[in-house]
Amino acid sequence: MLLLALVLAAAATTSAVARQNTKKAVRPPEAAQGINVPTTAHARFFTINQVLANRDGQRPGAPGLQLAATTMTLTDEPAAAPRLLPPSEPFGLATFRAPEGLLWVKWREVERRMQAEAWEIALCQTDREACSPHALFFLRIVDSAQARGGRARLEVVNRAVNAAIRYTSDYAQHGVADLWTPPLATLASGRGDCEDYAIAKYALLRAAGIADDDLRLLLVRDRAVRQDHAVLAVREDGQWLVLDNRHSMLAEPNRLPQFAPLFAIDHNGVSLFAAPYAQGPAPAVRPAAVTAPPAADPKKQGAPDVNAAAHDRAARLPPSTSDLL
């Protein structure tokens, strides 16, 4: 009996010790430190400002770094579209610098020749009696333009150049496919094609006081006649106006849906037109539906014949503009 009692007592002691060890094993450390731990954990959400404030030892909303959203709000409404600033280039399109290529070569060469002609014009201004006839004519157009303001100044130059130059292809005049001519050389010969008209107007309006940033020599595709063309665009009072050798009237770009703009050239060089990403494709234009400003009367204005000018190949752009780049 004594032996049985000792065995039962030992078993009871071992069981009690096991139960005590089990309680110690499952008791969380926080309980031993007197920290109350909730039995059910709940997810907590923080705004970014709360996290930053906690890091910096500030209360949320205290002066310091503040982000756009200080509260977390859920909504099923679509995000607002980004606000786009209107492009400042003709036709409402954006431009970017064109890669080096044939157009850069042509423009740099005609710029070099215009700079050489500028010396002759400067000397002519000091002594007009010693001027060459074409340099004197250049200055007379400039004087007439400077005596006017606004659109009238542009109209004077447009009409004067259209009347002074007879449309002639580069093949007929120079025996080459394409040659860009500076203004004095064009006025001296009295002949040229569309880019020669545009270059002469560009130089005259610069001399008359138009800022470089407001002048663009444009190379476009005229979809009405399926040919390439060159015109001058001038920004007057925040609005672009197009000067065309085929018309005596100025035209706003949005009234020329037949023009597909390809390149813009100015004192910064050659740029490509690119539609903004939010703008849809341009509508197709059928030749029969095209409306354009009235053509100048060749008898009254001395302008080149419109039918002859329709054969103008401008900068002789190929169907794919990549060939020029």
Secondary structure, 3 states (H helix, E strand, C coil): CHHHHHHHHHHHHHHHHHHHHHHHHHCCHHHHCCCCCCCCCCCCCCCHHHHHHHHHCCCCCCCCCCCCCCCCCCCCCCCCCCCCCCCCCHHHCEEEECCCCHHHHHHHHHHHHHHHHHHHHHHHHHCHHHCCHHHHHHHHHHHHHHCCCCHHHHHHHHHHHHHHCEECCHHHHHCCCCCCCCHHHHHHHCEECHHHHHHHHHHHHHHCCCCHHHEEEEEEEECCCCEEEEEEEEEECCEEEEECCCCCCCECHHHCCCEEEEEEEECCEEEEEECCCCCCCCCCCCHHHCCCCCCCCHHHHCCCCHHHHCCCCCCCCCCCHHHHC
